[in-house]
Amino acid sequence: MVREKESIIECNLPFLINRHEFTKIVDPKHKFKVVARDIPSEIKKNIIKAINNSPIVKPFIKKMLIQP
């Protein structure tokens, strides 16, 4: 089954992009809003653990993570 869905997130190829570059890849005609959520610390710990254990996340990105 092939799913076709437009997305700006490619979870299989993580890379760091700054806000200036982000605005270049997002069509300005489509509005978006950055929303910060209150994520429980246990979930944050699990996410960070998964990122640190991932072989495809670059070491410099792993070093930027703030440990909860």
N, C-alpha and C positions, 0 to 999 in steps of 0.2 A: 504494500500500500504506500503510495507516494502522497505526501502531504505538501500542498503548496500554500505557503503563508508568508507574507512579507514580514521580515524581521530585521532589525538593526543589531540584533544580538546573535553572535555566532558562538555558542557555548563550547564548541569543539576546538576553536582556535582563539583562545583568550589573548588579548593584547591591551596595553595601556594606551588610552587616547585622551588628550586633553580637551577641555571644553571648546577651544577655538577650532580644533580639527573636527570635533563632533558636529559643530554647526555646519561644516562643509559637507558632511555626508547625509545630513537629515534635510529633506526638502522643507524649506521655510514656509511653504503653503500649508503644510500639515503641522498644526500646533501640537506641542507636547509640554508636559509639566513634570518637573522632577518633584517627587513626593518622598519625604523621609518617613519611614515607618519605625515604630518602636518594636524592635525584634527582641524577643526574650534571649537572655544571655546564653542559655543552654543551646538554642538553635544557632546562635553566632559561633559558639565553640565548635559545634559540629560542622558548620560551613568552613570555618578556618582549618579544621583538621582535614577535611576533604580536599581543600585547596592545597594544603601542605603535602598531602599524600599523592597529589596528581602529578603524573610524569610529564604532562604537557604544559603546566603553568611554569613560566620562567622563574628562576630563583630570585631575580630582582623584584618581581611582583610579590612573591611570597614574603620577602623581607619588608615590604611596605605595609603588610597587614598589622593592624593594631590588635593585640591579644586582649580579649574581653576579660 
